[in-house]
Amino acid sequence: MSTLTAPQRQAPDTGNRRGPARVLLRQHRKALWAAGALLVLGVGIVAALQIWVASASGKERCPDGDTTRCGDGSYLPTYARTSTEQYMSDGGMVLLVLAGLVGVFVAGPLIARELESGTFRMAWTQSVPPARWLAARLAVPAAVAVTVITVLSLVYRWGWTNIHDKPFTSLPWYGTGIYPGLGPVAVAYGLLAVAVGALCAVVIRRTLLSMSATALALGVVMLGLSERRYELWPTVQYLGKDIPWGANSWHVEGGMLTASGKKLLWQDCTGTSPLFDSAACMRERGGVTDFAEMHPVSHFWPLQLVETGILLALAATAVALAFRALRRLHS
């Protein structure tokens, strides 16, 4: 890879600060139209699902959503309800994929392709210093990502709330495919994607390699935080009959406590036989009291804000490294 050398430039034109952004919008207007189409499509899908559920609810015979005879103890939701829950169970993951696509686009067509082909030199000779050139390629996609993902996240949360408020929901707030779309985490992933895409592009300067590296880096971060999300905030321990069950509590681990307070986990006392008694196994090992480590619904916002803070810190670091790499390349 050769060092990028900025040609002689004219004095900066202070009256044309928005020039790089305008050029960028004009060059990639098709991508902007695609982002707008995805926004309209996402809003339309969520709205259509809500209309479907509302229209089907007229067939329900009981106020609680039971479609069978009242008082017989059975519950049968409508096909619209179960289908909507299935479609919306991965809504948050869809937003993460959208954020990843933004990062890949920034890494490839937006930055790396210009560095690889040498077309960046034209911009640098037209009173656009390298730092402002890169800033425009960060600001424009970041603004688009924040706008699109914020709107889709708000619409998704509205649709999720309408379904979640019904009895016997199967859309828990802590679900891997649900959680990212209910708060600012998805937006933070969008900003991280832009920053990582820019960093990979400036460092690698090869279109396909930059796009691949961006996708890999984002995938590692998404998977890592998803697997360790429960550790971002201290859990609450419940004992005995006080253990809450249901979709509003995120069960992290459980088992029994010995007289000395030692934890015995249920997964350490399992058997393949249907007659195997896990509770008896626990008592034989000294268990005396059931316990459960959980995140109640009140932990939703602390978890969201901590994860958002981590992502924004990573994004800020990636942006700083991208500008530093650009300075070293053209100096």
C-alpha positions in Angstrom: 0.0 0.0 0.0 1.4 3.4 -0.9 1.2 6.4 1.3 -1.6 8.8 0.5 -0.1 12.2 -0.3 -2.3 15.2 -0.5 -1.6 17.4 -3.6 -1.1 21.1 -3.2 -4.4 22.7 -2.3 -5.8 26.1 -2.7 -6.7 28.2 0.3 -9.7 26.8 2.1 -13.0 28.2 0.9 -14.7 29.1 4.2 -17.9 30.0 2.4 -18.4 26.4 1.1 -18.3 24.4 4.3 -21.3 22.2 3.2 -19.7 21.3 -0.1 -18.4 17.8 0.7 -21.7 16.8 2.3 -23.7 18.1 -0.8 -21.4 16.2 -3.2 -21.7 13.1 -1.1 -25.5 13.3 -1.0 -25.6 13.8 -4.8 -23.2 10.9 -5.5 -25.1 8.4 -3.3 -28.7 9.6 -3.7 -29.7 6.1 -4.7 -28.6 4.8 -1.4 -30.6 7.6 0.3 -33.7 6.6 -1.6 -33.1 3.0 -0.5 -32.8 4.1 3.1 -36.1 6.0 2.8 -37.7 3.0 1.2 -36.6 0.7 4.0 -37.9 3.2 6.5 -41.3 3.3 4.9 -41.3 -0.5 4.5 -40.5 -1.0 8.2 -43.1 1.4 9.4 -45.7 -0.1 7.0 -45.0 -3.7 8.2 -45.4 -2.9 11.9 -48.6 -0.8 11.2 -50.0 -3.6 9.0 -49.4 -6.2 11.7 -51.2 -4.1 14.3 -54.1 -3.5 12.0 -54.3 -7.3 11.3 -54.3 -8.1 15.1 -56.9 -5.5 15.8 -59.2 -6.7 13.0 -58.9 -10.3 14.1 -59.6 -9.4 17.8 -63.3 -8.9 16.8 -63.5 -12.7 16.6 -62.5 -13.2 20.2 -65.2 -14.1 22.6 -63.7 -13.0 25.9 -62.2 -9.6 26.9 -58.8 -11.3 27.9 -58.3 -12.5 24.3 -59.6 -16.0 24.8 -61.1 -17.4 21.6 -62.6 -20.4 23.3 -65.5 -20.7 25.8 -65.1 -18.3 28.8 -64.2 -20.0 32.1 -63.0 -23.3 30.7 -59.4 -22.5 31.6 -58.0 -22.7 28.0 -56.5 -19.9 25.9 -56.3 -19.8 22.2 -55.0 -16.6 20.6 -55.9 -15.7 17.0 -53.7 -16.7 14.1 -53.0 -13.0 13.6 -51.7 -12.7 17.1 -49.4 -15.7 17.0 -48.1 -14.7 13.5 -47.5 -11.1 14.6 -45.6 -12.3 17.6 -43.4 -14.5 15.4 -42.7 -11.7 13.0 -41.9 -9.2 15.7 -39.7 -11.6 17.8 -36.7 -10.7 15.6 -37.5 -7.0 15.1 -34.6 -5.8 17.2 -32.2 -8.1 15.3 -33.4 -6.6 12.0 -32.4 -3.2 13.3 -28.9 -4.5 14.1 -28.6 -6.0 10.6 -29.6 -2.6 9.2 -26.9 -0.9 11.3 -24.4 -3.5 10.0 -25.4 -2.7 6.4 -24.8 1.0 7.0 -21.3 0.2 8.4 -20.5 -2.0 5.4 -21.6 0.7 3.0 -19.5 3.3 4.7 -16.5 1.0 4.6 -16.8 0.1 1.0 -18.6 2.4 -1.5 -18.3 5.6 0.6 -14.6 5.6 1.7 -12.5 2.6 0.7 -13.5 2.7 -3.0 -12.4 6.4 -3.3 -9.1 5.6 -1.5 -8.5 2.6 -3.7 -9.3 4.3 -7.0 -7.6 7.6 -6.1 -10.7 9.8 -6.7 -10.1 11.3 -3.3 -7.4 13.4 -4.8 -9.9 15.5 -6.7 -11.7 16.5 -3.6 -8.5 17.3 -1.8 -7.5 19.7 -4.6 -10.8 21.6 -4.4 -10.2 23.3 -1.0 -11.4 20.3 0.9 -8.8 19.2 3.5 -8.6 15.4 4.3 -10.1 15.9 7.8 -13.2 17.6 6.4 -13.4 15.1 3.6 -13.5 12.2 6.2 -15.8 14.2 8.5 -18.4 14.5 5.8 -18.3 10.8 5.1 -18.9 10.2 8.8 -21.6 12.9 9.4 -23.9 12.1 6.5 -24.3 8.4 7.1 -24.4 8.9 10.8 -27.3 11.3 10.5 -29.1 9.0 8.1 -28.5 6.0 10.4 -29.7 7.8 13.5 -32.8 9.1 11.8 -33.9 5.8 10.2 -33.0 3.6 13.1 -34.6 5.9 15.7 -37.9 6.1 13.8 -38.0 2.3 13.2 -37.1 1.7 16.9 -39.9 3.9 18.1 -42.4 2.3 15.8 -41.2 -1.2 16.8 -41.5 -0.4 20.5 -45.1 0.9 19.8 -46.0 -2.4 18.0 -44.3 -4.5 20.7 -46.1 -2.7 23.5 -49.5 -3.3 21.9 -48.8 -7.1 21.7 -46.9 -7.3 25.0 -49.8 -5.8 26.9 -52.0 -8.7 26.0 -52.1 -11.8 28.3 -49.8 -14.7 27.8 -47.3 -12.8 25.7 -44.4 -14.6 24.1 -42.4 -11.4 23.4 -40.2 -10.9 26.6 -38.4 -7.6 26.8 -35.0 -9.3 27.3 -35.3 -11.5 24.2 -32.2 -11.5 22.0 -34.1 -10.5 18.9 -36.3 -8.0 20.8 -34.2 -6.1 23.3 -32.0 -4.1 20.9 -35.1 -2.6 19.2 -36.7 -1.3 22.4 -34.3 1.5 23.3 -31.2 3.5 22.3 -29.0 0.4 21.8 -29.9 0.0 18.2 -29.1 3.7 17.5 -25.7 3.3 19.2 -25.0 0.3 17.1 -25.7 2.4 14.0 -23.2 5.0 15.1 -20.6 2.3 16.0 -21.1 0.8 12.5 -20.4 4.1 10.8 -17.2 4.6 12.9 -15.9 1.1 12.4 -16.6 1.2 8.7 -14.6 4.4 8.4 -11.7 3.1 10.5 -11.5 -0.2 8.4 -11.7 1.8 5.2 -8.9 4.2 6.1 -6.6 1.5 7.4 -7.2 -1.2 4.8 -8.1 1.0 1.7 -9.4 -2.0 -0.2 -13.2 -2.0 -0.9 -14.0 -5.7 -0.4 -11.5 -6.2 2.4 -12.8 -3.2 4.3 -16.4 -4.3 4.0 -15.5 -7.8 5.2 -13.5 -6.5 8.2 -16.3 -4.1 9.1 -18.9 -6.9 9.1 -16.6 -9.2 11.1 -15.8 -6.5 13.7 -19.5 -5.5 14.2 -20.5 -9.2 14.4 -18.0 -9.8 17.1 -19.2 -6.8 19.2 -22.9 -7.7 18.7 -22.4 -11.4 19.6 -20.2 -10.5 22.6 -22.5 -8.0 24.1 -25.5 -10.2 23.4 -23.9 -13.1 25.3 -22.7 -11.0 28.3 -25.5 -8.5 28.4 -26.8 -9.9 31.7 -23.6 -8.9 33.4 -23.9 -5.2 32.5 -26.0 -4.6 35.6 -26.2 -6.4 39.0 -28.9 -9.0 39.2 -31.5 -9.3 42.0 -31.6 -12.5 44.1 -35.0 -13.9 45.0 -35.5 -16.8 47.5 -38.2 -19.4 48.0 -41.7 -18.4 47.3 -40.6 -14.8 46.5 -39.2 -15.9 43.1 -41.2 -14.1 40.4 -41.9 -15.9 37.1 -43.2 -14.6 33.8 -42.2 -12.5 30.9 -41.4 -9.4 33.0 -38.4 -11.0 34.8 -35.2 -12.2 33.1 -34.1 -15.4 34.7 -30.3 -15.5 34.6 -29.5 -18.5 36.8 -31.2 -20.5 39.6 -30.9 -23.4 41.9 -30.7 -23.9 45.7 -28.6 -22.5 48.5 -27.0 -24.7 51.1 -27.1 -23.8 54.8 -23.7 -22.1 54.4 -25.0 -20.0 51.4 -23.2 -21.9 48.7 -25.0 -21.9 45.3 -26.1 -25.1 43.7 -27.2 -24.7 40.1 -30.0 -26.6 38.5 -27.9 -27.5 35.4 -25.5 -29.3 37.7 -28.3 -31.7 38.8 -30.0 -33.0 35.6 -30.7 -36.5 34.3 -31.8 -38.1 31.1 -34.5 -40.2 32.7 -38.0 -38.7 33.0 -38.2 -40.0 36.5 -35.1 -38.1 37.6 -35.9 -35.8 40.5 -33.7 -32.7 40.3 -35.0 -31.3 43.6 -34.1 -34.5 45.4 -30.6 -34.4 43.8 -30.2 -30.8 45.1 -31.3 -31.7 48.6 -28.8 -34.6 48.6 -26.1 -32.1 47.9 -27.2 -29.9 50.7 -29.7 -27.6 49.1 -32.2 -26.1 51.5 -33.7 -23.0 49.8 -34.6 -22.2 46.2 -32.9 -19.1 44.7 -33.0 -17.3 41.4 -30.8 -14.5 40.0 -33.0 -12.2 37.9 -33.2 -8.9 36.1 -36.7 -7.5 36.9 -38.3 -5.2 34.3 -37.0 -2.2 36.2 -33.5 -3.1 35.0 -34.4 -2.5 31.4 -33.2 1.1 31.2 -30.0 0.6 33.3 -29.1 -2.3 31.0 -29.9 -0.2 27.9 -28.0 2.8 29.0 -24.9 0.9 30.1 -24.7 -0.9 26.7 -25.4 2.3 24.9 -22.5 4.0 26.7 -20.1 1.1 25.9 -21.1 1.3 22.2 -20.7 5.1 22.0 -17.3 4.9 23.7 -16.2 2.3 21.1 -17.5 4.5 18.3 -15.7 7.5 19.6 -12.5 5.5 19.8 -12.9 4.2 16.3 -13.5 7.7 15.0 -10.4 9.1 16.7 -8.3 6.2 15.3 -9.7 6.8 11.8 -8.7 10.5 11.8 -5.3 9.6 13.3 -4.7 7.0 10.5 -5.8 9.4 7.9 -3.3 12.1 9.1 -0.5 9.5 9.1 -1.3 8.4 5.6 -1.3 11.8 3.9 1.4 13.4 5.9 
